[in-house]
């Protein structure tokens, strides 16, 4: 998305440093309303997909633009991909971005108690993990802002994987057990040979029942990340007693694609975040 695609009511600020991933400086792009609203803004952080080994922070800008137009402070983040670093580098970077938002709340005129996270595929996995592994020290990393919380108040997970070990059995067209699969590259070895590392990367591992509101959306014809992966997450959240968990199946939808880019799907996401983040805490 270039500046010409941004309406006058929205400001784009690209390549803001938010922390470090190992020796590398981590960057994010911001879309925010212009002029600035009187009240501190709710925050929506987008985590891009790409099988943990591709994708760019710019991918999130078209999805975030309508939210910025309506008063959200929006950030689309870069994070280390699997060719650069294995798990938990990716979740460490995502958590660092959340902590950065809180640390810079006054600078950006944002409400640190109204932060949501959203992502598709690999970004859905990382969004779910942000939601279930709040403030888990072993996943926080050393990217910066250590005295701030990485907890969020709302999570939208679009067709993200959860338990890598069950993906092949659920009917995926991709061989996730292969040594060069996205999931094996993420953890640093064939997934079936490293169940301990797989469990560490599984959002379900960290569920306590104290999770923020979740919206999980998945197509029932997904050929890459089986629909069953989201069923596992939803069932585990409900079984643990988590409240405000919504699971929506998109009939006929594959792995993303046009079924997710419809007025109905967009309205579902917008309604979810508006209800959880647009209201001032206590109202």
PyMOL commands that set and color helices and strands:
alter all, ss='L'
color gray80, all
select helices_A, chain A and resi 3-5+57-69+89-103+105-108+122-132+137-139+164-166+182-187+191-193+195-200+203-206+228-239+263-278
alter helices_A, ss='H'
color red, helices_A
select strands_A, chain A and resi 10-21+24-33+41-47+73-77+110-120+154-158+213-219+245-250
alter strands_A, ss='S'
color yellow, strands_A
deselect
rebuild
show_as cartoon
